[in-house]
Amino acid sequence: MSRKIYDFKCPSGHITEKFIDDSVKQIDCPNCRQLSTRLVSYAGPMLDVVSGDFPGATMKWAKGRQKRIKAERRETELHGPAE
């Protein structure tokens, strides 16, 4: 089994973070000893600061743009500027 960090919340509202096996769904709250249930964690997607897009999409666009610029320059060197 794999171990991950999970958040647990008890009926009193205490939130506890615990490094535990992924099969564990409930633990005792360390504050009040009530049964705490595992919460669904927020994935937290990260957006690129400049474009507002996902970093992977921005990098893919930038690489594609560099390829197109390189191809256009090569074409210009071989055949001269387009008219």
N, C-alpha and C positions, 0 to 999 in steps of 0.2 A: 504494500500500500504506500501511497505517496503522502507526504506531510506538507501542509500548506498553512498559511496564516488565515484564520477566519475570525469574523466578528460575531459575537453572541450577545443577545439582549434578553434580560429577564423581565418579568411583569412589572417590576418597580422602575424600569427604565435604565438600569445600569448597562452600559455597553462594555464588553470585555473582548480584548483581542487575544487569540491563543494560537500557538503553533501546534497543530494536531493532525491526526490522520483524516483524510477526506471522507471517510465513512462515518465519522462522529457527527451527529446532528444536534445533540443537546449536551450541555455541561451544567454543573452547579455554579451559580454566580459566586465569585469570590467575596463579594460585598455583603450579600444578604442570604446566601445559600438557597435561593429559589432556583428552579429549573430555568436555564437560559437556552433559547433557541437560536440556531445559526441563522444569520442574516444573509440575504443575497447581496453580494458586494457590487458596488458601482464600478464598471469597467474603466471609466474615465478616459475617453478618447482624447488624444493630444492633437491639437491643431497647430499648423505652421503659423508662426507669428506674422510673416510677411503676406502670404496668400490667403490665410484663413482656411486652407484646405488641409487634408491629412498629409503628414510629412512624406509618406511613401508616394502619394500621387504627385506631389511637388517635385520630388527627386526624379520620378519617371518622366514627367514633363520636361524637366531641365536636361536630362540625358538625351531625350528625343530631339529637343531643340538644338543641342550641341551637334548631334549627328546631321541634322538638316543643314545647319550652318556650314559644317565641314564639307558636306556634299555640294552645296551651292558654290563654295569657294573653289573646290576642285573643278567643278563644271566651268566656272568663270576662267580659271587658269588654262583649261584645255581649249575652250571655244570662244573666249572673250565675253564681254558683257552682253546680256540679252537686250535686244532692241525692241 
